[in-house]
């Protein structure tokens, strides 16, 4: 009996402590490799963590106070640098915790706490500066000015889209997250400015919400309907038209939302409107595309049991996208995004399309109870784009089949 008890105790001790090779992370983990890459192969360092060393250090300095742990008498804690490197590698690759343990020297049981905690910290330290939602008329006017200058679309507060983010269903969730495409997901809805940056994100609603009506359950829509977004009034906008947001057929036509005319028996004027809308709204498709190309965790089903922690992963990715697109040109080099060749009137595909599996969209919603004012507002924009607001190349692009 005593021998049996001693065997059980020894087994328990072995299960508590990490494997011997993991205790020497400085020898077997990827931190020594990263040090060498930093010094001699900076481009490989950037490819490994999706950012250069200087940017990594800036981020590390921001989050260290939140994620640093104290050493104990029994063992040395995993440093903030190791925690951040492991998390960035996870976001860049989508590799499982079991697989990551071989490159990080950190056990899966530790990674399952470290990565969500670090993602939450990344979001917390970046959101105020890099995910700042417009709060004043001046803020919204700046967003509109960028859309006018870059995409020749007036009074625009951003382009909207929503995507399914694949997940492994949480325990005991049944079919709650099962979507119409026959996989489990949560939904990411985002508003993007003219510079391919997220300015509003809503993430976490289960994938069964598979149409544009999901917008109506967001804080953004609630504030819009209550007049609390502080949008410019019509006497302050160009041509005194409604300040608008751009969507596709999955959203409903609204006084402040423009969507395309249905693709049947389109007049030339309607095709012009659809082209101009699609041209400006292309920023959100390209933003999601680059996001998935850079953070390949979005190519796999995120295997984290707590839905709130999945949300932190997605929030961290969106915050990192804005952080990197502002801080370094290497994150989105020239030709990363789709662009029009005005000489040939061809749309040149962005390089993100070569390395990315596109995220799945929500299905088209049924247009119900569209108001006369909403229809009238779209007609006014159509008239503007066909007359005073036309651009020289729009008919050529339409002839090439771009609308």
N, C-alpha and C positions, 0 to 999 in steps of 0.2 A: 504493500500500500504506500509506504514512504517513497519507494522508488518511482511509483506512478505519479505521485504528487510532485516530486522533484522534476520529472520529465515534463509535466504540464507547465511548471514554473519556468523552466528553461525555454520552452516553446513560446511562452508569453513574452519573455525578455527579447527573444529574437524578433518577434513581430513588432515590438515597440521601437527598437532602434533601427536606424536606416542601415542599408547594406554598406559594407566596408568601403566599396569604391565611391559611394555617394558622399561619404564623410570627407573625402578629399576632392571637393568640387574644384578647387584651384588647380588641381592636376588633371582631372578627367572631364570637367565641364567645359562649356564653350567660352568662359571668360578669358582664359589664356589666349585662345584663338582670336577673340575680339580685340585683345590688346595688340596682337601682331597685325591684324587687319587694319586697325586704326593707324598704326605707324607706317606700314609698308604697302597696304592695299586698301586705300580709303574707299574706292568704288565698291569693293566687295563688302566692306563694313556697311555701307549704305544699302546695298542690295539685301544684306542679311537682316537688317532691322528697319528698313524702309526710311532711314534718315542718316545723315552724316554725323560724325562724332560731336561736333560743336552743338548741333541741334539736340542730340541725345543728352548732352550735358546740361543744356538749358532746361529741358524737360525734367531731368533727374533732380536738378536743384529745386524745381517747383514742387515736385511731389515727395521728395525725401522726408520732409517733416511729417507727412501723413502716413507713409508706409514703412518707415524705419522701425525696427524692433530692437529691444535690449537683449544683450547677451545674458545667458544664465550661467550658473556654476557648472552645469552639466554639458553645455555645448554653446558654440558660437552661432548667433542668429544668421539667417540668410539676409545679406545686405540689401539695401534699397537698389543698388546698381544691378544686382543679380535678379531681383524681383522685376524691375523694369525691363531688363533684357529678355527675360523669360516671357513676359507678357507680350512684348513687341514681336517676338519670334512666333508666338502663338497666333497673334492677329495676322501676321504676314503669311503664315502657312496653313493655319487651320489644323495642324497636326494634333493628334490625341495627346492627353497627358502622359499616357503610357509611353508613347513615342518620344515626347519631349524630355522625359527623364534622362534619356541617353545623351542628349546634347547639353542639358542644363545641369545634370547632376543633382536634380531636385526630385524627390519622390512624387508620384501622382497624388498621393493623399495631401501633400503640402501644396502642390500646384493648384488643386481644386479650391483652395482658399486664397492663395496668392494672386492668381490671375483675375478673378472677379473683384477682389479688393483693390488691385492696382488699376483696373479699368475704371472703377468708381472714382478713384483718386485723380486719374487723368482727366476725366470729365469735370470733376469739381474744380480743378485748378485752371482749366482752359475755357470753361463755358462763358465766363463773364467777359473775356476779351475776344475770344475767337468764335463764339456761338451767340453773339449778342443780337437779340431780337429788337427790331426798330420800335422805339417807344414814343417818338414825337413826330410831328409833321415834317420837321426838317430831316429826320432819319428816313422817312418814307420818300421824301423828295430826292434824297441822294440815291436811293435805290432806283427810282424812276429815271433819274438823270443818267445813270450808268446804262440802263436798258435802252434809252434813247440814243446815246452816243455809240453803243456797241452793236445794237440790234435794230435801231430805227423803229422802236416800239415805244410809244408815249404812254405816260401815266401808269406804268407797270410796276407793281410791288413785288413781283417774283413769279416763278414758274413752279407749279405743283406737280408732284407725282407720288405714287405709293407702290411699294414693292413687298413681296413676300420674302421673309428671312427664314431659311430652313432651320428647323430645330429637331432634336430628338424629344418626343413628347415628355413632359414632366410626369412623375409617378402619379397614378390614379386620376389622370386628366381625361381619360377616355378619348372621345372624338372632338373635344373642345377646340383643339388647335388644327384639326384636319380640314384642309381647304379644297376648293373645287378642282385643283390640279392634282389631287390625290397624294399630297404629302403634308407633313405637319409644319406649321409656320407661325410666326408672329408678323405683324404688319409694321413697316416703317413708312410713315408719311412725312414728306419733306417739302419745304419751300426753299427755293434756291435763287440767289441773286444773279446779276449779269456776269459776275466774275467766277462762277462755278463754286460758290460757297453756300453752305447751308446757313439759313438765317432763322429757320424754325424746323424743329423735328418733333414728331410724336411717334413713339415706338412702344410696343408691348401688347397691343390689342391682338386677340387671337385670330388665327388665319381663317376662321369661319366667316369673319366679316370680309367678304370677298367682292365688294363693289365700292363705288365712289361714295356711298352713303356714310362710310367711315369718317369722312371729313366732318360730318355734323356732330360727331361725338368728341371733337377736340376742343381744347381751350381756345385755340385760334379762331375757330368758327363761332364759338360762343361769344367771344369778345367782338367779333365782326358784327354779328346780328344785334348786339346790344350797343353798338356804336362806341366801343371802348378801345379801338385800335388807334385812334387819333389820326385817321387818314386825312389827306388834304380834301377840302371841300371842292365841289365843282367850280366854284368861282375862283379857285386857286390852281386848277389843273389846266393843262393845255387843251385848247378848244372847248373847255368847260365840259369835258366828258368825264364819266365816272372813273375813279381810280380803280384799277382792275388787277386781278391775278389770273394767270394763264393755266388752263387745264386741258385734258383731252376728253374723249368720249366717256370715260369712266366717272367724270364729275358732272354735276348738273349745272345747266346754264342759270346764271344768277346775275343780279345787278352789278355785282363786283367780281364775277367770274366769267371769263370768256372761254368758250370751247368751240371746236370746229363745226362748220355746217356738216350735216350728214353726207356721206360719200355716195350720193345718188342724184343723178340729173343736175349736177352742179352748173350754175351759170359761171361765166368768166369772172364776174365780180366776186362771187362766192369762193371761187378757186384762189383768187388773189388774197382774199381774207385768210383762207386756210393756210396758204403758203406763208404769209407774214406771221400768223400765229405760230405755226410749226417752226419757223425759223428762229423766233425768239424763245420758244419753249424748248428747243433742242438743248439748251444749257442744262436742264435738269436731267435729261437722258444721259448726257455726257458726264455729268457729275456722278450719277449712280454708276455709270460704266467705269470711270476711273477709280472710284471707291472700291469696286469689286476687283479691279485689276491689281490694285496695290495691296488690298487686305483680303487675302484668299481664304480667310476663315469664312467668308461669305459664300464660298463655293461648296462648303460642306454643311452638313446638318450640325448645328452647334449643340454639343452634348454637355449641357450644364443643367442640373436638376431643378434649380431654383429659377423660375421665370424672371424674377427681379434681377438676378445676376446676368441672365441673357440680355436683358435690357441695358445693363451697364456696359456690356461688351459692345453693343451697337452704338450707344451714346459715345463711348470712347473713340470708336472708329470715326464717327462723324466729326468729333472735336479735333482729332488728329488730322483729318483731311484738311480742315480749315487752317489749322496751325501750320501744316507743312506747305500748303499752297501759297501761304503768305510769306513764309520764312525762306523758302528755297525754290529756285527755278527748276531744280533737278527732279522735283516731285511730279511736275506737270510740264515737261519740256515742250518746245514748239512741235506742233503736229500731234500732240496728245489727243486733241479734240477734233471733232468733225469741223470742216471749214469749207466755205464755198470758193471755188475758183471762178472769179467773175469774168475771166478771159474766155474760158471754155463753157461756163455756165454748168459746171459739174460740181456735185457735192463730193468732196474728198473725205473718206472715212478716217476717223481718228485712230491713232495707234493703239489705244486701249482696246479696240475691238479685236486686235490680233492676239491678245493674251487674256481675254476675259470671257467667262460664261455670263451672259446677261442675267440679271435678277428677274424673277417672274413678276409680271404686273398683275394687278387685280382686274377682274373682268368688268366689261362695260356695264354701266348702270342704265336703267330705264329712265328716260326723261319724263318726269311727272310734275304736274302743277307748275310749269314754267310761266312766269308772270309776263305780262305785256311789257313792263319796264325792262325786264331782262332781255327780251327779244329786241326791243327798240334800241337798247344800248349796243348790242352786237351789230345791228344795222348801221348805227352811226359810225362805229369803228370801221365797218366795211366801206362805207362811203369815203371816210378819211383816207384809207389805204389805197383806194382806187382813184382818188383825185389829189388833194393837196399833199397827202402824206406818201404818195407813191415813190418808189425807188426805181432807178433806170433799168435795173436788170430783172425785175420781178416777172415780166411777161416771158422773158427768155428762159427763166428757171421753170416756169409753168410748162412751157413747150417741151422742156426736157423731162417732164413728168414728175417734178418735185412737189406738185400740189394737185 
